[in-house]
Amino acid sequence: MPVRMRKEALRNLQRMNINRASLFPDLDGYAASLKLRYNSLKIPEEVLKQQLKLLEDEGFKLMP
């Protein structure tokens, strides 16, 4: 699926009550559903900054 269509598809599935919480009715499914909903509220710059911070590994920098 093209990336540009992903958000629209996820919104349509959410409207039909098809999400991680309904597919996986345990704590992990609910937490993943909340994470997806929370991340959709962020602006793209915040998401990028968070992803870059996760990729940083200050303790074990790679050698060039």
mmCIF file of the N, C-alpha and C atoms, coordinates in Angstrom:
data_MODEL
# 
_entry.id   MODEL 
# 
loop_
_atom_site.group_PDB 
_atom_site.id 
_atom_site.type_symbol 
_atom_site.label_atom_id 
_atom_site.label_alt_id 
_atom_site.label_comp_id 
_atom_site.label_asym_id 
_atom_site.label_entity_id 
_atom_site.label_seq_id 
_atom_site.pdbx_PDB_ins_code 
_atom_site.Cartn_x 
_atom_site.Cartn_y 
_atom_site.Cartn_z 
_atom_site.occupancy 
_atom_site.B_iso_or_equiv 
_atom_site.pdbx_formal_charge 
_atom_site.auth_seq_id 
_atom_site.auth_comp_id 
_atom_site.auth_asym_id 
_atom_site.auth_atom_id 
_atom_site.pdbx_PDB_model_num 
ATOM 1   N N  . MET A 1 1  ? 0.843   -1.169 0.000  1.00 0.00 ? 1  MET A N  1 
ATOM 2   C CA . MET A 1 1  ? 0.000   0.000  0.000  1.00 0.00 ? 1  MET A CA 1 
ATOM 3   C C  . MET A 1 1  ? 0.890   1.234  0.000  1.00 0.00 ? 1  MET A C  1 
ATOM 4   N N  . PRO A 1 2  ? 0.634   2.186  -0.874 1.00 0.00 ? 2  PRO A N  1 
ATOM 5   C CA . PRO A 1 2  ? 1.431   3.414  -0.886 1.00 0.00 ? 2  PRO A CA 1 
ATOM 6   C C  . PRO A 1 2  ? 1.308   4.169  0.441  1.00 0.00 ? 2  PRO A C  1 
ATOM 7   N N  . VAL A 1 3  ? 2.389   4.793  0.841  1.00 0.00 ? 3  VAL A N  1 
ATOM 8   C CA . VAL A 1 3  ? 2.434   5.497  2.121  1.00 0.00 ? 3  VAL A CA 1 
ATOM 9   C C  . VAL A 1 3  ? 1.380   6.598  2.175  1.00 0.00 ? 3  VAL A C  1 
ATOM 10  N N  . ARG A 1 4  ? 1.157   7.269  1.068  1.00 0.00 ? 4  ARG A N  1 
ATOM 11  C CA . ARG A 1 4  ? 0.208   8.386  1.068  1.00 0.00 ? 4  ARG A CA 1 
ATOM 12  C C  . ARG A 1 4  ? -1.223  7.940  1.348  1.00 0.00 ? 4  ARG A C  1 
ATOM 13  N N  . MET A 1 5  ? -1.512  6.663  1.151  1.00 0.00 ? 5  MET A N  1 
ATOM 14  C CA . MET A 1 5  ? -2.857  6.147  1.381  1.00 0.00 ? 5  MET A CA 1 
ATOM 15  C C  . MET A 1 5  ? -3.012  5.507  2.764  1.00 0.00 ? 5  MET A C  1 
ATOM 16  N N  . ARG A 1 6  ? -1.918  5.350  3.489  1.00 0.00 ? 6  ARG A N  1 
ATOM 17  C CA . ARG A 1 6  ? -1.934  4.632  4.760  1.00 0.00 ? 6  ARG A CA 1 
ATOM 18  C C  . ARG A 1 6  ? -2.829  5.303  5.806  1.00 0.00 ? 6  ARG A C  1 
ATOM 19  N N  . LYS A 1 7  ? -2.662  6.630  6.001  1.00 0.00 ? 7  LYS A N  1 
ATOM 20  C CA . LYS A 1 7  ? -3.453  7.319  7.017  1.00 0.00 ? 7  LYS A CA 1 
ATOM 21  C C  . LYS A 1 7  ? -4.939  7.232  6.721  1.00 0.00 ? 7  LYS A C  1 
ATOM 22  N N  . GLU A 1 8  ? -5.303  7.405  5.475  1.00 0.00 ? 8  GLU A N  1 
ATOM 23  C CA . GLU A 1 8  ? -6.711  7.334  5.108  1.00 0.00 ? 8  GLU A CA 1 
ATOM 24  C C  . GLU A 1 8  ? -7.272  5.937  5.369  1.00 0.00 ? 8  GLU A C  1 
ATOM 25  N N  . ALA A 1 9  ? -6.498  4.921  5.038  1.00 0.00 ? 9  ALA A N  1 
ATOM 26  C CA . ALA A 1 9  ? -6.945  3.549  5.266  1.00 0.00 ? 9  ALA A CA 1 
ATOM 27  C C  . ALA A 1 9  ? -7.103  3.271  6.764  1.00 0.00 ? 9  ALA A C  1 
ATOM 28  N N  . LEU A 1 10 ? -6.156  3.738  7.569  1.00 0.00 ? 10 LEU A N  1 
ATOM 29  C CA . LEU A 1 10 ? -6.252  3.536  9.013  1.00 0.00 ? 10 LEU A CA 1 
ATOM 30  C C  . LEU A 1 10 ? -7.452  4.271  9.608  1.00 0.00 ? 10 LEU A C  1 
ATOM 31  N N  . ARG A 1 11 ? -7.730  5.470  9.101  1.00 0.00 ? 11 ARG A N  1 
ATOM 32  C CA . ARG A 1 11 ? -8.913  6.199  9.575  1.00 0.00 ? 11 ARG A CA 1 
ATOM 33  C C  . ARG A 1 11 ? -10.196 5.449  9.231  1.00 0.00 ? 11 ARG A C  1 
ATOM 34  N N  . ASN A 1 12 ? -10.266 4.926  8.018  1.00 0.00 ? 12 ASN A N  1 
ATOM 35  C CA . ASN A 1 12 ? -11.454 4.173  7.614  1.00 0.00 ? 12 ASN A CA 1 
ATOM 36  C C  . ASN A 1 12 ? -11.637 2.928  8.474  1.00 0.00 ? 12 ASN A C  1 
ATOM 37  N N  . LEU A 1 13 ? -10.544 2.231  8.763  1.00 0.00 ? 13 LEU A N  1 
ATOM 38  C CA . LEU A 1 13 ? -10.631 1.056  9.632  1.00 0.00 ? 13 LEU A CA 1 
ATOM 39  C C  . LEU A 1 13 ? -11.069 1.447  11.045 1.00 0.00 ? 13 LEU A C  1 
ATOM 40  N N  . GLN A 1 14 ? -10.571 2.565  11.531 1.00 0.00 ? 14 GLN A N  1 
ATOM 41  C CA . GLN A 1 14 ? -10.948 3.045  12.866 1.00 0.00 ? 14 GLN A CA 1 
ATOM 42  C C  . GLN A 1 14 ? -12.443 3.355  12.915 1.00 0.00 ? 14 GLN A C  1 
ATOM 43  N N  . ARG A 1 15 ? -12.961 3.961  11.856 1.00 0.00 ? 15 ARG A N  1 
ATOM 44  C CA . ARG A 1 15 ? -14.403 4.265  11.800 1.00 0.00 ? 15 ARG A CA 1 
ATOM 45  C C  . ARG A 1 15 ? -15.244 2.995  11.837 1.00 0.00 ? 15 ARG A C  1 
ATOM 46  N N  . MET A 1 16 ? -14.710 1.902  11.325 1.00 0.00 ? 16 MET A N  1 
ATOM 47  C CA . MET A 1 16 ? -15.417 0.622  11.329 1.00 0.00 ? 16 MET A CA 1 
ATOM 48  C C  . MET A 1 16 ? -15.125 -0.191 12.598 1.00 0.00 ? 16 MET A C  1 
ATOM 49  N N  . ASN A 1 17 ? -14.446 0.452  13.560 1.00 0.00 ? 17 ASN A N  1 
ATOM 50  C CA . ASN A 1 17 ? -14.063 -0.172 14.824 1.00 0.00 ? 17 ASN A CA 1 
ATOM 51  C C  . ASN A 1 17 ? -13.141 -1.375 14.606 1.00 0.00 ? 17 ASN A C  1 
ATOM 52  N N  . ILE A 1 18 ? -12.274 -1.256 13.625 1.00 0.00 ? 18 ILE A N  1 
ATOM 53  C CA . ILE A 1 18 ? -11.247 -2.273 13.398 1.00 0.00 ? 18 ILE A CA 1 
ATOM 54  C C  . ILE A 1 18 ? -9.911  -1.619 13.738 1.00 0.00 ? 18 ILE A C  1 
ATOM 55  N N  . ASN A 1 19 ? -9.419  -1.945 14.895 1.00 0.00 ? 19 ASN A N  1 
ATOM 56  C CA . ASN A 1 19 ? -8.144  -1.389 15.350 1.00 0.00 ? 19 ASN A CA 1 
ATOM 57  C C  . ASN A 1 19 ? -7.440  -2.439 16.201 1.00 0.00 ? 19 ASN A C  1 
ATOM 58  N N  . ARG A 1 20 ? -6.280  -2.095 16.690 1.00 0.00 ? 20 ARG A N  1 
ATOM 59  C CA . ARG A 1 20 ? -5.510  -3.074 17.465 1.00 0.00 ? 20 ARG A CA 1 
ATOM 60  C C  . ARG A 1 20 ? -6.213  -3.481 18.746 1.00 0.00 ? 20 ARG A C  1 
ATOM 61  N N  . ALA A 1 21 ? -6.929  -2.541 19.349 1.00 0.00 ? 21 ALA A N  1 
ATOM 62  C CA . ALA A 1 21 ? -7.627  -2.870 20.597 1.00 0.00 ? 21 ALA A CA 1 
ATOM 63  C C  . ALA A 1 21 ? -8.767  -3.857 20.356 1.00 0.00 ? 21 ALA A C  1 
ATOM 64  N N  . SER A 1 22 ? -9.459  -3.742 19.220 1.00 0.00 ? 22 SER A N  1 
ATOM 65  C CA . SER A 1 22 ? -10.563 -4.671 18.959 1.00 0.00 ? 22 SER A CA 1 
ATOM 66  C C  . SER A 1 22 ? -10.059 -6.009 18.397 1.00 0.00 ? 22 SER A C  1 
ATOM 67  N N  . LEU A 1 23 ? -8.947  -5.982 17.675 1.00 0.00 ? 23 LEU A N  1 
ATOM 68  C CA . LEU A 1 23 ? -8.393  -7.220 17.128 1.00 0.00 ? 23 LEU A CA 1 
ATOM 69  C C  . LEU A 1 23 ? -7.645  -8.030 18.184 1.00 0.00 ? 23 LEU A C  1 
ATOM 70  N N  . PHE A 1 24 ? -6.966  -7.335 19.078 1.00 0.00 ? 24 PHE A N  1 
ATOM 71  C CA . PHE A 1 24 ? -6.181  -7.975 20.138 1.00 0.00 ? 24 PHE A CA 1 
ATOM 72  C C  . PHE A 1 24 ? -6.665  -7.429 21.478 1.00 0.00 ? 24 PHE A C  1 
ATOM 73  N N  . PRO A 1 25 ? -7.736  -8.015 22.053 1.00 0.00 ? 25 PRO A N  1 
ATOM 74  C CA . PRO A 1 25 ? -8.360  -7.436 23.250 1.00 0.00 ? 25 PRO A CA 1 
ATOM 75  C C  . PRO A 1 25 ? -7.602  -7.734 24.550 1.00 0.00 ? 25 PRO A C  1 
ATOM 76  N N  . ASP A 1 26 ? -6.311  -7.540 24.530 1.00 0.00 ? 26 ASP A N  1 
ATOM 77  C CA . ASP A 1 26 ? -5.531  -7.687 25.743 1.00 0.00 ? 26 ASP A CA 1 
ATOM 78  C C  . ASP A 1 26 ? -4.819  -6.363 26.006 1.00 0.00 ? 26 ASP A C  1 
ATOM 79  N N  . LEU A 1 27 ? -4.001  -6.329 27.020 1.00 0.00 ? 27 LEU A N  1 
ATOM 80  C CA . LEU A 1 27 ? -3.332  -5.090 27.396 1.00 0.00 ? 27 LEU A CA 1 
ATOM 81  C C  . LEU A 1 27 ? -2.389  -4.594 26.299 1.00 0.00 ? 27 LEU A C  1 
ATOM 82  N N  . ASP A 1 28 ? -1.680  -5.513 25.638 1.00 0.00 ? 28 ASP A N  1 
ATOM 83  C CA . ASP A 1 28 ? -0.768  -5.119 24.571 1.00 0.00 ? 28 ASP A CA 1 
ATOM 84  C C  . ASP A 1 28 ? -1.514  -4.484 23.396 1.00 0.00 ? 28 ASP A C  1 
ATOM 85  N N  . GLY A 1 29 ? -2.631  -5.055 23.012 1.00 0.00 ? 29 GLY A N  1 
ATOM 86  C CA . GLY A 1 29 ? -3.422  -4.506 21.922 1.00 0.00 ? 29 GLY A CA 1 
ATOM 87  C C  . GLY A 1 29 ? -3.968  -3.136 22.257 1.00 0.00 ? 29 GLY A C  1 
ATOM 88  N N  . TYR A 1 30 ? -4.437  -2.978 23.481 1.00 0.00 ? 30 TYR A N  1 
ATOM 89  C CA . TYR A 1 30 ? -4.963  -1.685 23.912 1.00 0.00 ? 30 TYR A CA 1 
ATOM 90  C C  . TYR A 1 30 ? -3.854  -0.634 23.946 1.00 0.00 ? 30 TYR A C  1 
ATOM 91  N N  . ALA A 1 31 ? -2.689  -1.008 24.458 1.00 0.00 ? 31 ALA A N  1 
ATOM 92  C CA . ALA A 1 31 ? -1.563  -0.075 24.523 1.00 0.00 ? 31 ALA A CA 1 
ATOM 93  C C  . ALA A 1 31 ? -1.108  0.329  23.124 1.00 0.00 ? 31 ALA A C  1 
ATOM 94  N N  . ALA A 1 32 ? -1.048  -0.612 22.200 1.00 0.00 ? 32 ALA A N  1 
ATOM 95  C CA . ALA A 1 32 ? -0.662  -0.289 20.820 1.00 0.00 ? 32 ALA A CA 1 
ATOM 96  C C  . ALA A 1 32 ? -1.684  0.632  20.175 1.00 0.00 ? 32 ALA A C  1 
ATOM 97  N N  . SER A 1 33 ? -2.957  0.432  20.477 1.00 0.00 ? 33 SER A N  1 
ATOM 98  C CA . SER A 1 33 ? -4.012  1.294  19.951 1.00 0.00 ? 33 SER A CA 1 
ATOM 99  C C  . SER A 1 33 ? -3.864  2.719  20.487 1.00 0.00 ? 33 SER A C  1 
ATOM 100 N N  . LEU A 1 34 ? -3.579  2.840  21.772 1.00 0.00 ? 34 LEU A N  1 
ATOM 101 C CA . LEU A 1 34 ? -3.373  4.168  22.358 1.00 0.00 ? 34 LEU A CA 1 
ATOM 102 C C  . LEU A 1 34 ? -2.150  4.853  21.772 1.00 0.00 ? 34 LEU A C  1 
ATOM 103 N N  . LYS A 1 35 ? -1.090  4.108  21.559 1.00 0.00 ? 35 LYS A N  1 
ATOM 104 C CA . LYS A 1 35 ? 0.138   4.671  20.991 1.00 0.00 ? 35 LYS A CA 1 
ATOM 105 C C  . LYS A 1 35 ? -0.139  5.216  19.589 1.00 0.00 ? 35 LYS A C  1 
ATOM 106 N N  . LEU A 1 36 ? -0.854  4.451  18.787 1.00 0.00 ? 36 LEU A N  1 
ATOM 107 C CA . LEU A 1 36 ? -1.177  4.889  17.436 1.00 0.00 ? 36 LEU A CA 1 
ATOM 108 C C  . LEU A 1 36 ? -2.035  6.148  17.473 1.00 0.00 ? 36 LEU A C  1 
ATOM 109 N N  . ARG A 1 37 ? -3.017  6.178  18.354 1.00 0.00 ? 37 ARG A N  1 
ATOM 110 C CA . ARG A 1 37 ? -3.889  7.349  18.466 1.00 0.00 ? 37 ARG A CA 1 
ATOM 111 C C  . ARG A 1 37 ? -3.108  8.564  18.963 1.00 0.00 ? 37 ARG A C  1 
ATOM 112 N N  . TYR A 1 38 ? -2.219  8.375  19.939 1.00 0.00 ? 38 TYR A N  1 
ATOM 113 C CA . TYR A 1 38 ? -1.417  9.478  20.474 1.00 0.00 ? 38 TYR A CA 1 
ATOM 114 C C  . TYR A 1 38 ? -0.478  10.026 19.412 1.00 0.00 ? 38 TYR A C  1 
ATOM 115 N N  . ASN A 1 39 ? 0.176   9.142  18.656 1.00 0.00 ? 39 ASN A N  1 
ATOM 116 C CA . ASN A 1 39 ? 1.105   9.592  17.626 1.00 0.00 ? 39 ASN A CA 1 
ATOM 117 C C  . ASN A 1 39 ? 0.397   10.325 16.497 1.00 0.00 ? 39 ASN A C  1 
ATOM 118 N N  . SER A 1 40 ? -0.862  10.025 16.250 1.00 0.00 ? 40 SER A N  1 
ATOM 119 C CA . SER A 1 40 ? -1.580  10.716 15.184 1.00 0.00 ? 40 SER A CA 1 
ATOM 120 C C  . SER A 1 40 ? -1.894  12.155 15.573 1.00 0.00 ? 40 SER A C  1 
ATOM 121 N N  . LEU A 1 41 ? -1.812  12.491 16.849 1.00 0.00 ? 41 LEU A N  1 
ATOM 122 C CA . LEU A 1 41 ? -2.063  13.852 17.297 1.00 0.00 ? 41 LEU A CA 1 
ATOM 123 C C  . LEU A 1 41 ? -0.836  14.747 17.164 1.00 0.00 ? 41 LEU A C  1 
ATOM 124 N N  . LYS A 1 42 ? 0.335   14.147 17.034 1.00 0.00 ? 42 LYS A N  1 
ATOM 125 C CA . LYS A 1 42 ? 1.569   14.913 16.957 1.00 0.00 ? 42 LYS A CA 1 
ATOM 126 C C  . LYS A 1 42 ? 1.772   15.474 15.552 1.00 0.00 ? 42 LYS A C  1 
ATOM 127 N N  . ILE A 1 43 ? 2.503   16.583 15.499 1.00 0.00 ? 43 ILE A N  1 
ATOM 128 C CA . ILE A 1 43 ? 2.872   17.120 14.197 1.00 0.00 ? 43 ILE A CA 1 
ATOM 129 C C  . ILE A 1 43 ? 4.066   16.320 13.674 1.00 0.00 ? 43 ILE A C  1 
ATOM 130 N N  . PRO A 1 44 ? 4.256   16.258 12.364 1.00 0.00 ? 44 PRO A N  1 
ATOM 131 C CA . PRO A 1 44 ? 5.325   15.418 11.801 1.00 0.00 ? 44 PRO A CA 1 
ATOM 132 C C  . PRO A 1 44 ? 6.714   15.712 12.363 1.00 0.00 ? 44 PRO A C  1 
ATOM 133 N N  . GLU A 1 45 ? 6.993   16.971 12.679 1.00 0.00 ? 45 GLU A N  1 
ATOM 134 C CA . GLU A 1 45 ? 8.316   17.307 13.216 1.00 0.00 ? 45 GLU A CA 1 
ATOM 135 C C  . GLU A 1 45 ? 8.550   16.652 14.574 1.00 0.00 ? 45 GLU A C  1 
ATOM 136 N N  . GLU A 1 46 ? 7.507   16.590 15.401 1.00 0.00 ? 46 GLU A N  1 
ATOM 137 C CA . GLU A 1 46 ? 7.641   15.939 16.706 1.00 0.00 ? 46 GLU A CA 1 
ATOM 138 C C  . GLU A 1 46 ? 7.887   14.445 16.553 1.00 0.00 ? 46 GLU A C  1 
ATOM 139 N N  . VAL A 1 47 ? 7.188   13.817 15.618 1.00 0.00 ? 47 VAL A N  1 
ATOM 140 C CA . VAL A 1 47 ? 7.360   12.381 15.385 1.00 0.00 ? 47 VAL A CA 1 
ATOM 141 C C  . VAL A 1 47 ? 8.776   12.107 14.900 1.00 0.00 ? 47 VAL A C  1 
ATOM 142 N N  . LEU A 1 48 ? 9.278   12.917 13.970 1.00 0.00 ? 48 LEU A N  1 
ATOM 143 C CA . LEU A 1 48 ? 10.632  12.731 13.448 1.00 0.00 ? 48 LEU A CA 1 
ATOM 144 C C  . LEU A 1 48 ? 11.661  12.905 14.555 1.00 0.00 ? 48 LEU A C  1 
ATOM 145 N N  . LYS A 1 49 ? 11.488  13.923 15.383 1.00 0.00 ? 49 LYS A N  1 
ATOM 146 C CA . LYS A 1 49 ? 12.429  14.170 16.476 1.00 0.00 ? 49 LYS A CA 1 
ATOM 147 C C  . LYS A 1 49 ? 12.441  12.984 17.445 1.00 0.00 ? 49 LYS A C  1 
ATOM 148 N N  . GLN A 1 50 ? 11.265  12.433 17.733 1.00 0.00 ? 50 GLN A N  1 
ATOM 149 C CA . GLN A 1 50 ? 11.181  11.287 18.640 1.00 0.00 ? 50 GLN A CA 1 
ATOM 150 C C  . GLN A 1 50 ? 11.850  10.055 18.030 1.00 0.00 ? 50 GLN A C  1 
ATOM 151 N N  . GLN A 1 51 ? 11.643  9.820  16.737 1.00 0.00 ? 51 GLN A N  1 
ATOM 152 C CA . GLN A 1 51 ? 12.251  8.665  16.086 1.00 0.00 ? 51 GLN A CA 1 
ATOM 153 C C  . GLN A 1 51 ? 13.770  8.802  16.030 1.00 0.00 ? 51 GLN A C  1 
ATOM 154 N N  . LEU A 1 52 ? 14.268  10.001 15.761 1.00 0.00 ? 52 LEU A N  1 
ATOM 155 C CA . LEU A 1 52 ? 15.716  10.214 15.732 1.00 0.00 ? 52 LEU A CA 1 
ATOM 156 C C  . LEU A 1 52 ? 16.326  10.007 17.113 1.00 0.00 ? 52 LEU A C  1 
ATOM 157 N N  . LYS A 1 53 ? 15.619  10.427 18.143 1.00 0.00 ? 53 LYS A N  1 
ATOM 158 C CA . LYS A 1 53 ? 16.135  10.236 19.501 1.00 0.00 ? 53 LYS A CA 1 
ATOM 159 C C  . LYS A 1 53 ? 16.227  8.747  19.837 1.00 0.00 ? 53 LYS A C  1 
ATOM 160 N N  . LEU A 1 54 ? 15.246  7.954  19.373 1.00 0.00 ? 54 LEU A N  1 
ATOM 161 C CA . LEU A 1 54 ? 15.296  6.512  19.615 1.00 0.00 ? 54 LEU A CA 1 
ATOM 162 C C  . LEU A 1 54 ? 16.464  5.858  18.881 1.00 0.00 ? 54 LEU A C  1 
ATOM 163 N N  . LEU A 1 55 ? 16.805  6.400  17.705 1.00 0.00 ? 55 LEU A N  1 
ATOM 164 C CA . LEU A 1 55 ? 17.900  5.827  16.926 1.00 0.00 ? 55 LEU A CA 1 
ATOM 165 C C  . LEU A 1 55 ? 19.279  6.174  17.492 1.00 0.00 ? 55 LEU A C  1 
ATOM 166 N N  . GLU A 1 56 ? 19.340  7.259  18.270 1.00 0.00 ? 56 GLU A N  1 
ATOM 167 C CA . GLU A 1 56 ? 20.621  7.640  18.873 1.00 0.00 ? 56 GLU A CA 1 
ATOM 168 C C  . GLU A 1 56 ? 21.069  6.577  19.857 1.00 0.00 ? 56 GLU A C  1 
ATOM 169 N N  . ASP A 1 57 ? 22.331  6.276  19.822 1.00 0.00 ? 57 ASP A N  1 
ATOM 170 C CA . ASP A 1 57 ? 22.884  5.323  20.770 1.00 0.00 ? 57 ASP A CA 1 
ATOM 171 C C  . ASP A 1 57 ? 24.202  5.907  21.261 1.00 0.00 ? 57 ASP A C  1 
ATOM 172 N N  . GLU A 1 58 ? 24.121  6.706  22.312 1.00 0.00 ? 58 GLU A N  1 
ATOM 173 C CA . GLU A 1 58 ? 25.294  7.428  22.774 1.00 0.00 ? 58 GLU A CA 1 
ATOM 174 C C  . GLU A 1 58 ? 26.351  6.518  23.402 1.00 0.00 ? 58 GLU A C  1 
ATOM 175 N N  . GLY A 1 59 ? 25.938  5.400  23.934 1.00 0.00 ? 59 GLY A N  1 
ATOM 176 C CA . GLY A 1 59 ? 26.882  4.523  24.600 1.00 0.00 ? 59 GLY A CA 1 
ATOM 177 C C  . GLY A 1 59 ? 27.743  3.717  23.647 1.00 0.00 ? 59 GLY A C  1 
ATOM 178 N N  . PHE A 1 60 ? 27.243  3.413  22.466 1.00 0.00 ? 60 PHE A N  1 
ATOM 179 C CA . PHE A 1 60 ? 27.958  2.552  21.521 1.00 0.00 ? 60 PHE A CA 1 
ATOM 180 C C  . PHE A 1 60 ? 27.916  3.174  20.125 1.00 0.00 ? 60 PHE A C  1 
ATOM 181 N N  . LYS A 1 61 ? 28.634  4.265  19.953 1.00 0.00 ? 61 LYS A N  1 
ATOM 182 C CA . LYS A 1 61 ? 28.665  4.911  18.642 1.00 0.00 ? 61 LYS A CA 1 
ATOM 183 C C  . LYS A 1 61 ? 29.391  4.030  17.629 1.00 0.00 ? 61 LYS A C  1 
ATOM 184 N N  . LEU A 1 62 ? 28.868  4.022  16.429 1.00 0.00 ? 62 LEU A N  1 
ATOM 185 C CA . LEU A 1 62 ? 29.499  3.216  15.379 1.00 0.00 ? 62 LEU A CA 1 
ATOM 186 C C  . LEU A 1 62 ? 30.738  3.906  14.839 1.00 0.00 ? 62 LEU A C  1 
ATOM 187 N N  . MET A 1 63 ? 31.729  3.124  14.546 1.00 0.00 ? 63 MET A N  1 
ATOM 188 C CA . MET A 1 63 ? 32.965  3.661  13.973 1.00 0.00 ? 63 MET A CA 1 
ATOM 189 C C  . MET A 1 63 ? 32.780  3.823  12.467 1.00 0.00 ? 63 MET A C  1 
ATOM 190 N N  . PRO A 1 64 ? 33.304  4.904  11.872 1.00 0.00 ? 64 PRO A N  1 
ATOM 191 C CA . PRO A 1 64 ? 33.183  5.079  10.419 1.00 0.00 ? 64 PRO A CA 1 
ATOM 192 C C  . PRO A 1 64 ? 34.045  4.112  9.640  1.00 0.00 ? 64 PRO A C  1 
# 
